[in-house]
Amino acid sequence: MPAPSSAPRRKGFRPGGPRSDDGGGRPRRWGPPRRKACRFCVDRVVDIDYKNTTLLRNFITERGKLISGRSTGNCAKHHRMLTRAIKRARNIALLPYIVV
């Protein structure tokens, strides 16, 4: 029979669990999850081109719906630019409208 350890095990505790991004190696234990950075702000994009369908397809679902800025991590400014570019691309048939 194994000897009982000195520290009691907590239910659901995993040693070496989620780590924080601060490089200290300590796990994050509280607070809201870290917000995603806007892809366009990181790359310092000035304007989103409506003809770049490979980029725009990352922000719409298979059915053609727009993915929210909260899910993608885009800031409000770039999400408005992205929405405008997707609408223009739909207008000239580069992207599909919503399939019902």
Buried (B, 14 or more C-beta within 10 A) or exposed (E): EEEEEEEEEEEEEEEEEEEEEEEEEEEEEEEEEEEEEBBBEEEEBEEBEBEEEEBBBEBBEEEBEBBEBEEBBBBEEBBEBBBEBBEBBBEEEBBEEEEE
